[in-house]
């Protein structure tokens, strides 16, 4: 069998392919791509972020998830933001405060996990030295990277109407950001411009030489803590020194004879599986893809999944989720019956009124090892410590500012994540390795990609690129390739519908399909990625 890597950035796909060609395995390639993504897509992910991955190694009999989510600093208190809380974003992803302290600046930063996670993956499952895996990213950081269309699109996003902090404001938050991300006329750099960030190159080179522990115990840790103390942040040496990545078993269901394995809480794998169990109650092959009937059914399933996600989703060390109930056939049948009877779900949110700052890579190597890795800055904080070059995550906006709830702020608590890196098995062998960035849109999008392959028998490129719809609020959102006759029928039936200006909208699926040892892969056209086959 050949190898393949798919990533949301061509530089990242090439870095992983380079590692595979040098004899590295899928884990080596995934981590090389992850480091590269932090260089060439620095607001989506990086060493100041967090993530998770699913690893399958058949020759070793290993099938595990590796979790390296951001944690709330030990200095937080459950009520610290309650008085300033305004409402929840329309997609449920973030909680908005009057002063935006949980979105931008040092208080917005959770304890990062990516470096610890990358190191744990290589130590337990990799085959190449840490420094060798990091080498492509360091070389790219020395050279600088060219601004691509999706990067510029993200940087240029205006206020989305909800009063959240714009990316441009975050890019300009630090002196380093002002220097490297903007033109001399004060405008953000445009496609084709080069971003030079020598501080990041130096930081990565130090990590390659000193090892991952320097980030948590050494010189880099000292610089992080000094910067936090100087600007009112909460992260201290104890937060970094006590951080640990964790291994867990995937959670799995059967779906029409296939086995779907994904990451357990605090990831959103349970939401993905719940939606699939509900959709399994319907004969999708008898429903035309992207028809009004199909869109309405997807929407009702998503709204029910979203309601349960917001009710229960949290760090299970603090608030265990009732997975047996949520994934039970009886619960799926009950929800399906309600849909057939015409009952429409309604999502209630704080304030009653989506973060897409994530990236993904999937890899399959010649030995059949499979990796699905999602990592992120959550929503970037704008904070770049002087001399280090990387931007920290801004994940604290995901914690509920209201005390006493499953997702409330608590010291050391893992931030609930929308990530759902997934592997689909057929007859006990991997058939589809898939995942996506896209905040609250991830689980519904991955579910649609899986159904496109299983229920509609689409090749992987068609499954990835097929028009998607979204209903994580009480509005059905559709990509601009959904027929207008379909949305008119939905509106006539009483649904509120919003059409995206994007032809390829809602998360960004990346996947590799395996058929009798033959690999085909696809990167979502929404972003700038690539799929590379390695002989």
C-alpha positions in Angstrom: 0.0 0.0 0.0 1.1 3.6 -0.7 1.0 6.4 1.8 -1.0 9.6 1.7 -1.4 12.9 3.6 -4.1 15.5 3.4 -3.8 18.8 5.1 -5.4 22.3 5.0 -2.2 23.9 3.8 0.0 22.8 0.9 3.1 23.4 2.9 1.9 21.2 5.7 0.9 18.4 3.3 4.4 18.6 1.7 6.1 18.5 5.0 4.3 15.4 6.0 5.0 13.8 2.6 8.7 14.6 3.0 8.7 12.7 6.3 6.9 9.7 4.7 9.4 9.7 1.9 12.3 9.7 4.4 10.9 6.5 6.0 8.8 8.1 8.8 5.5 6.7 9.7 2.0 8.3 9.8 2.5 9.7 13.3 5.9 11.3 12.3 4.2 12.8 9.2 1.2 14.2 11.1 3.4 15.9 13.7 5.7 17.4 11.0 2.6 18.7 9.3 1.2 20.1 12.6 4.4 22.0 13.3 4.3 23.4 9.7 0.6 24.5 10.1 1.7 26.6 13.1 4.2 28.4 10.9 2.0 28.9 7.7 -1.4 29.3 9.4 -0.4 30.8 12.7 -3.9 31.9 13.8 -5.4 28.5 13.2 -2.9 26.6 15.3 0.6 26.5 16.7 2.6 25.8 19.7 0.4 28.1 21.8 -2.6 26.0 21.0 -4.2 22.6 21.8 -5.7 19.6 20.1 -6.4 15.9 19.9 -5.7 13.0 17.6 -6.8 9.5 16.9 -4.1 6.9 16.2 -4.5 3.4 14.7 -1.5 1.2 14.4 -2.6 -2.3 13.3 0.8 -4.0 13.6 1.1 -2.9 17.2 -2.5 -3.6 18.0 -2.9 0.1 19.1 -6.0 2.2 18.7 -6.1 5.2 21.0 -6.9 8.9 21.2 -4.4 11.4 22.5 -5.8 14.4 24.2 -3.9 17.7 24.7 -6.7 20.2 25.3 -6.1 23.6 26.9 -6.8 23.9 30.6 -8.1 26.8 32.6 -5.3 28.3 34.7 -5.3 27.3 38.3 -5.9 30.9 39.3 -9.4 31.2 37.8 -12.5 31.3 39.9 -16.0 30.2 38.7 -17.6 33.6 39.2 -14.8 35.8 37.8 -16.6 36.8 34.6 -20.2 36.3 35.7 -21.0 40.0 36.3 -19.7 41.0 32.8 -21.4 38.2 30.9 -23.6 39.3 28.0 -24.7 36.3 26.0 -23.7 33.4 23.9 -22.7 33.6 20.3 -25.4 32.5 17.8 -23.6 29.2 17.1 -23.0 28.5 20.8 -19.3 28.4 20.4 -18.3 31.4 22.6 -19.6 33.4 25.6 -19.4 37.1 25.2 -18.3 39.5 27.9 -18.7 43.3 28.1 -14.9 43.9 28.2 -14.0 41.0 25.9 -11.4 39.8 28.4 -12.1 36.1 27.5 -11.5 36.8 23.8 -8.4 39.0 23.6 -5.5 39.6 25.8 -3.7 37.5 28.5 -6.8 36.5 30.4 -8.1 34.8 27.3 -5.3 32.3 27.2 -5.7 28.7 28.4 -2.7 26.5 29.3 -1.5 25.2 25.9 -1.2 21.5 25.2 0.1 21.2 21.6 3.8 20.8 22.4 3.1 18.2 25.1 0.8 16.4 22.7 3.1 16.4 19.8 5.9 15.1 22.0 3.8 12.3 23.5 2.6 11.2 20.1 6.2 10.9 18.8 7.5 9.3 22.0 4.9 6.6 22.1 4.1 6.0 18.4 6.7 7.8 16.2 9.8 6.4 14.5 11.9 9.5 13.9 13.7 11.9 16.2 11.9 15.0 17.5 14.4 17.4 15.8 14.1 15.7 12.4 10.3 15.9 12.5 10.5 19.6 13.3 13.1 20.4 10.7 10.7 21.3 7.8 8.8 23.8 10.0 11.9 25.4 11.2 13.2 25.8 7.6 9.9 27.4 6.5 9.9 29.7 9.5 13.4 30.9 8.5 12.2 31.5 4.9 8.9 33.1 5.8 5.5 32.1 4.3 3.3 33.5 1.5 -0.1 34.7 2.5 -2.7 32.4 0.9 -6.3 33.2 0.0 -7.9 31.5 3.0 -5.3 33.1 5.4 -6.1 36.6 4.1 -9.9 35.9 4.1 -9.6 35.0 7.8 -7.5 38.0 8.7 -9.9 40.3 6.9 -13.1 39.2 8.5 -15.3 42.1 9.7 -17.5 42.2 12.8 -19.9 39.4 12.4 -22.7 41.3 13.9 -22.4 39.8 17.3 -19.7 42.2 18.7 -16.9 39.7 18.8 -13.4 40.9 18.5 -12.1 40.9 14.9 -9.1 39.0 13.8 -7.4 42.2 12.6 -7.6 43.6 16.1 -6.0 40.5 17.5 -3.2 40.6 14.9 -2.5 44.1 16.0 -2.7 43.4 19.7 1.1 42.8 20.2 4.1 44.6 19.0 5.2 41.5 17.1 1.9 41.2 15.5 1.9 44.8 14.3 5.4 44.3 12.8 4.9 41.0 11.0 1.3 40.9 9.9 0.7 44.4 8.5 2.0 46.4 5.5 3.7 49.7 6.0 0.4 51.5 5.2 -1.2 49.8 8.2 -3.3 47.4 6.2 -3.1 43.6 6.8 -0.9 41.8 4.4 -2.5 40.4 1.3 -2.3 37.2 -0.8 1.2 36.9 -2.2 2.9 39.0 0.6 5.5 37.2 2.7 5.3 37.0 6.5 8.7 36.9 8.1 8.8 35.8 11.8 12.4 35.2 12.9 11.3 35.0 16.6 9.2 31.9 15.8 12.0 30.3 13.9 14.3 30.8 16.9 11.7 29.4 19.3 11.2 26.3 17.2 14.9 25.8 16.8 15.3 26.0 20.6 12.5 23.4 21.1 14.1 21.1 18.6 17.4 21.3 20.5 16.2 21.5 24.1 13.1 19.2 23.7 9.4 19.7 24.5 10.0 20.1 28.2 11.6 23.5 27.7 8.1 24.8 26.9 6.8 23.7 30.3 9.8 23.7 32.6 12.7 25.6 30.9 13.6 28.9 29.3 10.5 29.2 27.2 8.3 28.5 30.2 10.1 31.3 32.1 9.5 33.8 29.2 5.8 32.8 29.1 5.3 33.3 32.8 7.2 36.6 32.9 5.0 37.9 30.1 1.8 36.7 31.8 2.8 38.3 35.1 3.6 41.6 33.3 0.2 41.8 31.6 -2.2 40.5 34.1 -2.5 36.9 32.8 -3.1 33.9 35.1 -0.7 31.3 33.7 2.1 30.5 36.2 4.9 28.0 36.4 2.7 25.6 38.2 0.2 25.6 35.4 2.8 24.7 32.8 4.8 22.2 35.0 1.6 20.3 35.9 0.3 20.0 32.4 0.0 16.5 31.0 -1.4 15.0 27.8 -3.7 12.0 28.3 -4.5 8.8 26.4 -8.0 7.5 26.1 -9.9 4.8 24.2 -12.0 6.0 21.3 -15.8 5.9 21.6 -17.5 3.9 18.9 -20.9 3.0 17.4 -22.1 0.8 14.5 -23.6 2.7 11.6 -25.2 0.6 8.9 -22.6 -2.1 9.3 -19.6 0.3 9.6 -17.8 1.1 12.9 -17.3 4.8 13.6 -14.5 5.6 16.1 -14.0 9.1 17.3 -12.7 11.0 20.3 -14.4 10.9 23.7 -15.4 14.0 25.8 -14.3 16.7 26.2 -14.1 16.4 22.3 -17.3 16.5 20.3 -17.1 12.9 19.1 -20.2 12.1 21.1 -22.2 14.7 19.3 -21.1 13.3 16.0 -22.1 9.7 17.0 -25.4 10.9 18.4 -26.3 12.6 15.1 -25.3 9.4 13.1 -27.4 7.2 15.4 -30.4 9.4 14.8 -29.9 9.6 11.0 -29.6 5.8 10.9 -33.3 5.7 11.7 -34.0 7.0 8.2 -33.5 5.5 4.8 -31.2 8.2 3.3 -30.8 6.3 0.1 -34.4 7.0 -0.6 -34.0 10.7 0.0 -32.3 12.8 -2.7 -29.1 14.5 -1.5 -29.5 18.2 -0.9 -33.3 18.1 -1.4 -35.7 20.0 0.9 -36.5 16.7 2.6 -32.8 15.9 3.2 -32.0 19.4 4.4 -34.9 19.5 6.8 -34.0 16.1 8.2 -30.4 17.1 8.7 -31.5 20.3 10.4 -33.8 18.6 12.9 -31.0 16.0 13.7 -28.5 18.8 14.2 -30.7 20.9 16.5 -31.3 17.9 18.7 -27.7 17.0 18.8 -26.8 20.7 19.6 -29.3 20.9 22.4 -27.8 17.9 24.1 -24.2 19.0 23.4 -24.9 22.3 25.1 -26.6 20.6 28.0 -24.0 18.0 28.8 -20.7 18.9 26.9 -17.8 19.5 29.4 -14.6 18.0 30.8 -15.8 14.6 32.1 -13.4 14.8 35.0 -15.6 17.6 36.3 -19.1 16.7 34.8 -19.4 13.2 33.2 -21.7 13.0 30.2 -24.5 10.4 30.0 -23.0 8.7 26.9 -24.9 5.5 27.3 -28.2 7.4 27.1 -27.1 9.8 24.3 -25.9 7.0 22.1 -28.5 4.4 22.8 -30.8 3.0 20.0 -33.8 3.8 22.2 -32.9 7.5 22.4 -32.3 7.7 18.7 -35.6 6.0 18.0 -37.4 8.4 20.3 -35.9 11.4 18.6 -36.6 10.0 15.1 -40.3 9.4 16.1 -40.6 13.1 17.1 -39.2 14.2 13.8 -41.6 11.9 11.9 -44.5 13.4 13.8 -43.4 16.9 12.7 -42.0 18.1 16.0 -39.4 20.8 15.4 -36.6 21.3 17.9 -35.7 24.7 19.3 -32.3 25.7 20.6 -32.3 28.0 23.7 -29.1 29.9 24.5 -27.9 32.3 27.1 -28.9 35.8 26.1 -31.3 34.3 23.6 -30.0 36.1 20.8 -18.5 29.8 15.2 -15.2 29.9 15.5 -13.3 28.5 12.5 -9.8 29.0 14.0 -8.7 25.4 13.7 -6.8 23.1 11.3 -6.6 19.5 10.5 -4.4 16.7 9.0 -5.0 13.1 8.1 -2.3 10.5 7.2 -2.2 6.9 6.2 1.2 5.2 5.7 2.4 2.1 3.9 2.0 0.0 7.0 -1.6 0.9 7.4 -1.1 3.3 10.3 -3.7 6.0 10.4 -3.8 9.4 12.1 -6.6 12.0 12.3 -5.3 15.1 14.0 -7.2 18.3 14.8 -5.4 21.2 16.6 -6.3 24.8 17.1 -5.8 28.1 18.8 -9.5 27.9 19.7 -9.9 31.5 18.7 -6.6 33.4 18.8 -6.0 35.7 21.8 -3.7 38.1 20.0 -1.0 37.5 22.6 2.5 37.0 21.2 5.1 37.0 24.0 8.0 39.3 23.0 10.8 37.2 21.5 8.8 34.0 21.1 6.9 34.7 17.9 3.9 32.4 18.4 0.3 33.5 19.2 -1.4 32.0 22.1 -4.9 30.4 22.0 -7.9 32.4 23.2 -9.9 29.4 24.4 -11.2 30.9 27.6 -14.2 32.3 25.8 -15.5 28.7 25.5 -16.0 28.4 29.3 -19.4 29.3 30.6 -19.2 32.4 32.8 -22.2 31.3 34.8 -21.1 29.2 37.9 -22.5 25.7 38.5 -22.9 24.5 35.0 -21.1 21.6 33.2 -19.0 24.1 31.1 -18.4 26.6 33.9 -14.9 28.0 34.7 -13.0 25.9 37.2 -9.2 25.7 38.0 -7.5 23.1 35.8 -10.6 22.2 33.9 -10.1 21.2 30.2 -11.8 23.4 27.7 -14.7 21.6 26.0 -13.7 21.1 22.4 -15.6 20.9 19.1 -12.9 18.6 17.6 -13.9 15.2 16.3 -11.0 13.4 14.5 -12.6 10.2 13.3 -11.8 6.8 11.7 -14.5 4.7 9.9 -13.9 1.0 9.8 -15.4 -1.6 7.4 -15.1 -5.3 8.3 -12.5 -4.3 11.0 -10.2 -2.4 8.7 -9.9 1.4 8.2 -12.1 2.7 5.4 -12.2 6.4 5.9 -9.9 8.7 8.0 -11.6 12.1 8.3 -11.8 15.2 10.3 -12.3 19.0 10.1 -11.6 22.4 11.6 -14.7 24.6 12.0 -15.7 25.1 15.7 -19.4 24.2 16.3 -19.7 23.1 12.7 -17.2 20.3 13.0 -19.3 17.4 14.3 -22.3 18.1 11.9 -19.9 18.4 8.9 -17.9 15.2 9.7 -21.3 13.4 10.0 -22.4 14.7 6.6 -19.1 13.6 5.1 -19.4 10.1 6.6 -23.0 9.8 5.3 -22.0 11.0 1.9 -19.6 8.0 1.7 -21.7 5.3 3.3 -25.3 6.3 2.4 -24.7 8.0 -0.9 -21.6 6.0 -2.0 -19.7 9.1 -3.0 -15.9 9.0 -3.9 -14.0 10.9 -1.2 -13.6 14.1 -3.2 -17.3 14.2 -3.9 -18.1 13.5 -0.3 -15.8 16.3 0.9 -17.0 18.8 -1.7 -20.7 18.1 -1.6 -22.9 21.0 -0.5 -23.3 21.1 3.3 -26.0 22.6 5.5 -25.9 23.6 9.1 -28.4 24.0 11.9 -26.5 24.7 15.2 -29.0 27.5 15.9 -32.7 27.9 15.0 -31.7 29.0 11.5 -30.9 26.6 8.7 -27.7 27.8 7.0 -27.0 26.5 3.5 -24.0 26.7 1.2 -24.5 28.7 -2.0 -24.7 25.6 -4.1 -27.9 24.4 -2.5 -30.7 25.1 -5.0 -32.8 28.1 -4.4 -35.9 26.0 -5.1 -34.9 23.9 -2.1 -34.6 26.9 0.3 -37.8 28.4 -1.0 -39.6 25.1 -0.2 -38.0 25.2 3.3 -39.1 28.7 3.9 -42.6 27.9 2.7 -42.6 25.2 5.3 -41.9 27.7 8.0 -38.1 27.4 8.4 -35.8 30.3 8.7 -33.0 29.9 6.2 -29.8 31.8 5.6 -27.7 31.3 2.5 -24.0 31.6 2.7 -22.1 33.6 0.1 -19.6 30.7 0.1 -19.9 27.9 -2.4 -17.9 25.7 0.0 -19.1 26.5 3.5 -19.2 25.1 7.1 -16.1 23.6 8.5 -13.5 22.1 6.1 -13.5 18.4 5.7 -10.2 16.5 5.0 -10.2 12.8 4.4 -8.6 9.7 3.0 -10.6 6.8 1.8 -9.1 3.2 1.7 -10.6 0.7 -0.7 -8.7 -2.7 -0.9 -5.4 -0.9 -0.2 -6.0 1.9 -2.7 -5.9 5.4 -1.2 -7.8 8.4 -2.4 -7.8 11.7 -0.6 -9.3 15.1 -0.6 -8.8 18.5 0.9 -11.8 20.7 1.3 -11.9 23.3 -1.6 -13.0 25.9 1.1 -9.3 26.1 2.2 -6.0 26.1 0.5 -5.0 22.5 1.2 -3.7 19.5 -0.7 -3.7 15.7 -0.8 -0.3 14.1 -1.6 0.1 10.4 -2.5 3.5 9.0 -1.5 4.6 5.8 -3.4 
